């Protein structure tokens, strides 16, 4: 059995990092490999498994598999969040292509902070929570037509605040047919 100390960890890392990195790259590519490797060795450090030398690599692969799953779930959540934000945001075709998801979230957050709480809540319920006009009406305690009107007005105010911060853009798209017609 291996001794559980900083020396043990350094030795483990030195011997197994290349194999774990190759494993991670084959599963998540270069973009996520470093994160998976870091997570894998963080778990190894915290758990300090008492493994035989020949069992270390299979254990690290199993731990990496869990990290890969976590990384993929995180990517899906980030992608879904970005898609939702794009629904709030005027056409992304007009955004600077160098913006990443974090910058986009920051821009939208800034605009949302410039709006009333009621308008912000209506937009977030429609875009992030994916409420239909009928569901929004139930939430607001009003008729569906009134809910559509609230969304239309909130979208218009979002556009006004957006343009104050970022210049003119195309109309905002929503996931449901929330037009007032």
Phi and psi restraints in degrees (value plus and minus 20) as a CYANA .aco file:
   2 UNK   PHI    -107.1   -67.1
   2 UNK   PSI     127.1   167.1
   3 UNK   PHI     -95.3   -55.3
   3 UNK   PSI     121.4   161.4
   4 UNK   PHI    -122.3   -82.3
   4 UNK   PSI      74.0   114.0
   5 UNK   PHI    -172.2  -132.2
   5 UNK   PSI     159.5   199.5
   6 UNK   PHI     -81.0   -41.0
   6 UNK   PSI     -57.4   -17.4
   7 UNK   PHI     -83.2   -43.2
   7 UNK   PSI     -61.6   -21.6
   8 UNK   PHI     -78.4   -38.4
   8 UNK   PSI     -66.0   -26.0
   9 UNK   PHI     -85.0   -45.0
   9 UNK   PSI     -65.9   -25.9
  10 UNK   PHI     -79.0   -39.0
  10 UNK   PSI     -62.2   -22.2
  11 UNK   PHI     -83.9   -43.9
  11 UNK   PSI     -66.2   -26.2
  12 UNK   PHI     -78.4   -38.4
  12 UNK   PSI     -68.5   -28.5
  13 UNK   PHI     -81.1   -41.1
  13 UNK   PSI     -67.0   -27.0
  14 UNK   PHI     -80.7   -40.7
  14 UNK   PSI     -61.7   -21.7
  15 UNK   PHI     -98.3   -58.3
  15 UNK   PSI     -52.4   -12.4
  16 UNK   PHI    -133.3   -93.3
  16 UNK   PSI     -28.9    11.1
  17 UNK   PHI     -79.5   -39.5
  17 UNK   PSI     -64.1   -24.1
  18 UNK   PHI     -79.1   -39.1
  18 UNK   PSI     -64.6   -24.6
  19 UNK   PHI     -87.3   -47.3
  19 UNK   PSI     -61.9   -21.9
  20 UNK   PHI     -87.6   -47.6
  20 UNK   PSI     -58.6   -18.6
  21 UNK   PHI     -83.6   -43.6
  21 UNK   PSI     -64.8   -24.8
  22 UNK   PHI     -81.7   -41.7
  22 UNK   PSI     -62.6   -22.6
  23 UNK   PHI     -77.9   -37.9
  23 UNK   PSI     -69.0   -29.0
  24 UNK   PHI     -85.4   -45.4
  24 UNK   PSI     -62.5   -22.5
  25 UNK   PHI     -82.6   -42.6
  25 UNK   PSI     -57.0   -17.0
  26 UNK   PHI     -87.6   -47.6
  26 UNK   PSI     -43.2    -3.2
  27 UNK   PHI    -120.2   -80.2
  27 UNK   PSI     -54.5   -14.5
  28 UNK   PHI    -145.5  -105.5
  28 UNK   PSI     -19.4    20.6
  29 UNK   PHI      58.5    98.5
  29 UNK   PSI    -197.4  -157.4
  30 UNK   PHI     -87.4   -47.4
  30 UNK   PSI     -52.2   -12.2
  31 UNK   PHI     -80.6   -40.6
  31 UNK   PSI     -60.5   -20.5
  32 UNK   PHI    -126.3   -86.3
  32 UNK   PSI     -27.7    12.3
  33 UNK   PHI     -79.9   -39.9
  33 UNK   PSI     -65.2   -25.2
  34 UNK   PHI     -80.5   -40.5
  34 UNK   PSI     -60.8   -20.8
  35 UNK   PHI     -85.1   -45.1
  35 UNK   PSI     -61.9   -21.9
  36 UNK   PHI     -84.5   -44.5
  36 UNK   PSI     -64.4   -24.4
  37 UNK   PHI     -83.6   -43.6
  37 UNK   PSI     -63.9   -23.9
  38 UNK   PHI     -80.2   -40.2
  38 UNK   PSI     -66.9   -26.9
  39 UNK   PHI     -81.3   -41.3
  39 UNK   PSI     -62.2   -22.2
  40 UNK   PHI     -80.7   -40.7
  40 UNK   PSI     -67.9   -27.9
  41 UNK   PHI     -95.1   -55.1
  41 UNK   PSI     -44.7    -4.7
  42 UNK   PHI     -85.7   -45.7
  42 UNK   PSI     -63.6   -23.6
  43 UNK   PHI     -82.1   -42.1
  43 UNK   PSI     -62.8   -22.8
  44 UNK   PHI     -80.4   -40.4
  44 UNK   PSI     -62.2   -22.2
  45 UNK   PHI     -83.9   -43.9
  45 UNK   PSI     -65.2   -25.2
  46 UNK   PHI     -92.1   -52.1
  46 UNK   PSI     -59.8   -19.8
  47 UNK   PHI    -103.0   -63.0
  47 UNK   PSI     -47.7    -7.7
  48 UNK   PHI      22.4    62.4
  48 UNK   PSI      42.3    82.3
  49 UNK   PHI     -81.8   -41.8
  49 UNK   PSI     123.5   163.5
  50 UNK   PHI    -114.2   -74.2
  50 UNK   PSI      61.6   101.6
  51 UNK   PHI    -130.6   -90.6
  51 UNK   PSI     131.9   171.9
  52 UNK   PHI     -94.0   -54.0
  52 UNK   PSI     135.9   175.9
  53 UNK   PHI     -73.2   -33.2
  53 UNK   PSI     -63.5   -23.5
  54 UNK   PHI     -92.3   -52.3
  54 UNK   PSI     -33.9     6.1
  55 UNK   PHI    -115.9   -75.9
  55 UNK   PSI     -29.7    10.3
  56 UNK   PHI     -81.3   -41.3
  56 UNK   PSI     -71.0   -31.0
  57 UNK   PHI     -83.5   -43.5
  57 UNK   PSI     -66.1   -26.1
  58 UNK   PHI     -79.5   -39.5
  58 UNK   PSI     -58.9   -18.9
  59 UNK   PHI     -83.8   -43.8
  59 UNK   PSI     -63.6   -23.6
  60 UNK   PHI     -84.7   -44.7
  60 UNK   PSI     -58.2   -18.2
  61 UNK   PHI     -83.5   -43.5
  61 UNK   PSI     -63.2   -23.2
  62 UNK   PHI     -82.8   -42.8
  62 UNK   PSI     -61.8   -21.8
  63 UNK   PHI     -85.1   -45.1
  63 UNK   PSI     -60.6   -20.6
  64 UNK   PHI     -82.8   -42.8
  64 UNK   PSI     -57.9   -17.9
  65 UNK   PHI     -79.8   -39.8
  65 UNK   PSI     -60.6   -20.6
  66 UNK   PHI     -85.8   -45.8
  66 UNK   PSI     -61.1   -21.1
  67 UNK   PHI     -84.9   -44.9
  67 UNK   PSI     -57.8   -17.8
  68 UNK   PHI     -82.3   -42.3
  68 UNK   PSI     -65.6   -25.6
  69 UNK   PHI     -80.5   -40.5
  69 UNK   PSI     -64.4   -24.4
  70 UNK   PHI     -82.0   -42.0
  70 UNK   PSI     -62.0   -22.0
  71 UNK   PHI     -83.0   -43.0
  71 UNK   PSI     -63.7   -23.7
  72 UNK   PHI     -84.8   -44.8
  72 UNK   PSI     -61.4   -21.4
  73 UNK   PHI     -81.9   -41.9
  73 UNK   PSI     -62.2   -22.2
  74 UNK   PHI     -81.5   -41.5
  74 UNK   PSI     -62.6   -22.6
  75 UNK   PHI     -82.9   -42.9
  75 UNK   PSI     -61.6   -21.6
  76 UNK   PHI     -84.2   -44.2
  76 UNK   PSI     -61.4   -21.4
  77 UNK   PHI     -84.6   -44.6
  77 UNK   PSI     -62.9   -22.9
  78 UNK   PHI     -83.3   -43.3
  78 UNK   PSI     -61.9   -21.9
  79 UNK   PHI     -84.1   -44.1
  79 UNK   PSI     -63.1   -23.1
  80 UNK   PHI     -84.5   -44.5
  80 UNK   PSI     -60.5   -20.5
  81 UNK   PHI     -83.3   -43.3
  81 UNK   PSI     -64.4   -24.4
  82 UNK   PHI     -80.9   -40.9
  82 UNK   PSI     -63.0   -23.0
  83 UNK   PHI     -81.1   -41.1
  83 UNK   PSI     -62.3   -22.3
  84 UNK   PHI     -84.5   -44.5
  84 UNK   PSI     -61.7   -21.7
  85 UNK   PHI     -83.7   -43.7
  85 UNK   PSI     -58.2   -18.2
  86 UNK   PHI     -83.4   -43.4
  86 UNK   PSI     -48.2    -8.2
  87 UNK   PHI     -88.4   -48.4
  87 UNK   PSI     -52.5   -12.5
  88 UNK   PHI     -98.3   -58.3
  88 UNK   PSI     -50.7   -10.7
  89 UNK   PHI    -109.8   -69.8
  89 UNK   PSI     124.4   164.4
  90 UNK   PHI     -77.1   -37.1
  90 UNK   PSI     143.4   183.4
  91 UNK   PHI     -56.6   -16.6
  91 UNK   PSI     104.1   144.1
  92 UNK   PHI     -92.1   -52.1
  92 UNK   PSI     -31.7     8.3
  93 UNK   PHI     -81.5   -41.5
  93 UNK   PSI     -44.8    -4.8
  94 UNK   PHI    -113.4   -73.4
  94 UNK   PSI     -20.7    19.3
  95 UNK   PHI     -98.2   -58.2
  95 UNK   PSI     133.6   173.6
  96 UNK   PHI     -82.1   -42.1
  96 UNK   PSI     102.3   142.3
  97 UNK   PHI     -82.0   -42.0
  97 UNK   PSI     -35.4     4.6
  98 UNK   PHI    -100.4   -60.4
  98 UNK   PSI     -29.0    11.0
  99 UNK   PHI     -89.6   -49.6
  99 UNK   PSI     117.2   157.2
 100 UNK   PHI    -122.7   -82.7
 100 UNK   PSI     159.6   199.6
 101 UNK   PHI     -79.7   -39.7
 101 UNK   PSI     -57.7   -17.7
 102 UNK   PHI     -84.8   -44.8
 102 UNK   PSI     -63.3   -23.3
 103 UNK   PHI     -85.9   -45.9
 103 UNK   PSI     -58.6   -18.6
 104 UNK   PHI     -83.6   -43.6
 104 UNK   PSI     -65.0   -25.0
 105 UNK   PHI     -79.4   -39.4
 105 UNK   PSI     -62.0   -22.0
 106 UNK   PHI     -81.9   -41.9
 106 UNK   PSI     -65.0   -25.0
 107 UNK   PHI     -81.7   -41.7
 107 UNK   PSI     -67.1   -27.1
 108 UNK   PHI     -85.3   -45.3
 108 UNK   PSI     -60.4   -20.4
 109 UNK   PHI     -80.8   -40.8
 109 UNK   PSI     -61.1   -21.1
 110 UNK   PHI     -80.8   -40.8
 110 UNK   PSI     -65.6   -25.6
 111 UNK   PHI     -83.9   -43.9
 111 UNK   PSI     -65.2   -25.2
 112 UNK   PHI     -81.6   -41.6
 112 UNK   PSI     -57.3   -17.3
 113 UNK   PHI     -85.1   -45.1
 113 UNK   PSI     -44.8    -4.8
 114 UNK   PHI    -102.8   -62.8
 114 UNK   PSI     -18.0    22.0
 115 UNK   PHI    -126.8   -86.8
 115 UNK   PSI     144.6   184.6
 116 UNK   PHI     -87.2   -47.2
 116 UNK   PSI     136.9   176.9
 117 UNK   PHI     -82.1   -42.1
 117 UNK   PSI     -58.0   -18.0
 118 UNK   PHI     -84.0   -44.0
 118 UNK   PSI     -65.8   -25.8
 119 UNK   PHI     -84.9   -44.9
 119 UNK   PSI     -63.1   -23.1
 120 UNK   PHI     -80.1   -40.1
 120 UNK   PSI     -64.7   -24.7
 121 UNK   PHI     -83.3   -43.3
 121 UNK   PSI     -62.7   -22.7
 122 UNK   PHI     -80.7   -40.7
 122 UNK   PSI     -67.2   -27.2
 123 UNK   PHI     -84.6   -44.6
 123 UNK   PSI     -61.3   -21.3
 124 UNK   PHI     -88.3   -48.3
 124 UNK   PSI     -56.7   -16.7
 125 UNK   PHI     -84.4   -44.4
 125 UNK   PSI     -58.1   -18.1
 126 UNK   PHI     -95.7   -55.7
 126 UNK   PSI     -66.6   -26.6
 127 UNK   PHI    -103.5   -63.5
 127 UNK   PSI     -64.1   -24.1
 128 UNK   PHI    -110.9   -70.9
 128 UNK   PSI     -58.5   -18.5
 129 UNK   PHI    -113.3   -73.3
 129 UNK   PSI     -26.2    13.8
 130 UNK   PHI      40.2    80.2
 130 UNK   PSI      17.8    57.8
 131 UNK   PHI     -95.2   -55.2
 131 UNK   PSI     118.7   158.7
 132 UNK   PHI     -97.9   -57.9
 132 UNK   PSI     148.2   188.2
 133 UNK   PHI     -77.0   -37.0
 133 UNK   PSI     -60.0   -20.0
 134 UNK   PHI     -85.1   -45.1
 134 UNK   PSI     -62.5   -22.5
 135 UNK   PHI     -86.5   -46.5
 135 UNK   PSI     -59.9   -19.9
 136 UNK   PHI     -82.8   -42.8
 136 UNK   PSI     -59.6   -19.6
 137 UNK   PHI     -80.7   -40.7
 137 UNK   PSI     -62.2   -22.2
 138 UNK   PHI     -82.3   -42.3
 138 UNK   PSI     -66.7   -26.7
 139 UNK   PHI     -77.8   -37.8
 139 UNK   PSI     -64.8   -24.8
 140 UNK   PHI    -100.4   -60.4
 140 UNK   PSI     -36.2     3.8
 141 UNK   PHI      52.1    92.1
 141 UNK   PSI      21.0    61.0
 142 UNK   PHI    -161.3  -121.3
 142 UNK   PSI     158.4   198.4
 143 UNK   PHI     -92.8   -52.8
 143 UNK   PSI     136.4   176.4
 144 UNK   PHI     -79.2   -39.2
 144 UNK   PSI     -60.0   -20.0
 145 UNK   PHI     -80.9   -40.9
 145 UNK   PSI     -59.9   -19.9
 146 UNK   PHI     -86.7   -46.7
 146 UNK   PSI     -57.6   -17.6
 147 UNK   PHI     -83.7   -43.7
 147 UNK   PSI     -63.1   -23.1
 148 UNK   PHI     -79.9   -39.9
 148 UNK   PSI     -61.3   -21.3
 149 UNK   PHI     -84.2   -44.2
 149 UNK   PSI     -62.5   -22.5
 150 UNK   PHI     -81.4   -41.4
 150 UNK   PSI     -61.3   -21.3
 151 UNK   PHI     -85.3   -45.3
 151 UNK   PSI     -65.5   -25.5
 152 UNK   PHI     -77.6   -37.6
 152 UNK   PSI     -66.8   -26.8
 153 UNK   PHI     -86.8   -46.8
 153 UNK   PSI     -60.5   -20.5
 154 UNK   PHI     -84.7   -44.7
 154 UNK   PSI     -60.5   -20.5
 155 UNK   PHI     -81.8   -41.8
 155 UNK   PSI     -61.8   -21.8
 156 UNK   PHI     -83.4   -43.4
 156 UNK   PSI     -64.5   -24.5
 157 UNK   PHI     -86.7   -46.7
 157 UNK   PSI     -55.5   -15.5
 158 UNK   PHI     -79.4   -39.4
 158 UNK   PSI     -66.7   -26.7
 159 UNK   PHI     -80.2   -40.2
 159 UNK   PSI     -61.7   -21.7
 160 UNK   PHI     -82.3   -42.3
 160 UNK   PSI     -68.2   -28.2
 161 UNK   PHI     -85.7   -45.7
 161 UNK   PSI     -61.9   -21.9
 162 UNK   PHI     -75.4   -35.4
 162 UNK   PSI     -68.8   -28.8
 163 UNK   PHI     -85.1   -45.1
 163 UNK   PSI     -50.8   -10.8
 164 UNK   PHI     -83.5   -43.5
 164 UNK   PSI     -56.1   -16.1
 165 UNK   PHI    -109.2   -69.2
 165 UNK   PSI     -54.5   -14.5
 166 UNK   PHI    -149.9  -109.9
 166 UNK   PSI     -19.5    20.5
 167 UNK   PHI      68.4   108.4
 167 UNK   PSI     151.2   191.2
 168 UNK   PHI     -83.5   -43.5
 168 UNK   PSI     125.5   165.5
 169 UNK   PHI    -160.6  -120.6
 169 UNK   PSI     156.3   196.3
 170 UNK   PHI     -94.5   -54.5
 170 UNK   PSI     144.7   184.7
 171 UNK   PHI     -79.5   -39.5
 171 UNK   PSI     132.3   172.3
 172 UNK   PHI     -99.8   -59.8
 172 UNK   PSI     117.1   157.1
 173 UNK   PHI    -119.8   -79.8
 173 UNK   PSI     127.1   167.1
 174 UNK   PHI    -145.5  -105.5
 174 UNK   PSI     142.4   182.4
 175 UNK   PHI     -92.7   -52.7
 175 UNK   PSI     -41.4    -1.4
 176 UNK   PHI    -136.4   -96.4
 176 UNK   PSI     145.9   185.9
 177 UNK   PHI     -96.8   -56.8
 177 UNK   PSI      66.3   106.3
 178 UNK   PHI    -124.0   -84.0
 178 UNK   PSI       1.6    41.6
 179 UNK   PHI     -88.3   -48.3
 179 UNK   PSI     141.7   181.7
 180 UNK   PHI    -109.1   -69.1
 180 UNK   PSI     -19.3    20.7
